[in-house]
Amino acid sequence: MHTLLIGEGPRANHWLNTLTACPQIVLAGRVTSALASGPVTSFDSIASAFKAVKLEFAVCAGAIAASQVVEVLETGVPVLVADAEGYY
């Protein structure tokens, strides 16, 4: 399942490790404000990620905004929102 990770900080980094360890998941990229080089492709926006990769699922974790969740939902892709209180 081609998955996009959206978010920054320790919670998002935890999800990065979790998603890359899951054999059923292909981590197609990560949306962050600070583009980084490495094994996971970084995107500066959700729109640029969806233009570059066919995505099937998204995880919003860490420092995220409600508008980011809405933007993903408007694509029709299922999204898991993980915050300090739990998962939605």
N, C-alpha and C positions, 0 to 999 in steps of 0.2 A: 504494500500500500504506500503510494507516494505521498509523503507527509511534509507539511511546512510547519516550522516552529517559529512563533512570533513572540518576541519579548526579550528582556534583558535581566541581568542580575542573577543572584544565586538560585532562585526558583527555576528560571529558564535554563540555567546551566544544569540543574538537576534533570530537567526534562531532556536536555540534549544528550546526557549520558544514558538515560532510560531508553530513549528512542533509538539511539545508535546500537544499543545492546540487544534490541528486539529483532530477531531474524525475519519477521514478517513485515517490517517497516523499512522503507527506503527513505532516508531523510533527504528530501529533495532540496532543502535550503532552509535558511534562517533569516528572518527580517529583524534587523537591528539598526540602531542609529549610527553605530560605528562599524563600518564594513571591515571585515577581518579576512585574512587569508587562512587557509587551512583545508581540512578534508571536507568541510561543509560549505557549500556555496552561500555567500551572504548577499542579501538583497536590501536595498534602501527603502523599499515600499512593498506593500502587499500586491499592488497592481503590477509592479515589475516582476514579481515572483510568478504570478499567474500567467503573465505573458510568456515567460521563459520555460515554464515547466507545467506539465499536466498533473494537477494535484487532485488527490482523492480525500484528503483529510488535513485538518489543521489543529495545532495545539497552541493556544494563547496562554502564556505563563510569565510570571514575573511582572516587570514594568510594562503594562499594556494599557490601552485606553478603550473605552466602550466603543468608540468609533471604529477601532480596528476589528473588534468582534463583529460589528454590524457589516463592515466591508466584506469580511469573509462569508458571513451568512448570506449576503446578497448574491454571492457566486453560486450558491446551492451546495457548497461543500460542507460536510459536517465539521463542527468545531467543538473541541473540548476546551473549556476555560478553567484554568487552574489558578486559584489565588490562595491566600493564606488561610482562608476558611474552608477550602475543599475544592471539589470539582463540580462543574455545572454542564 
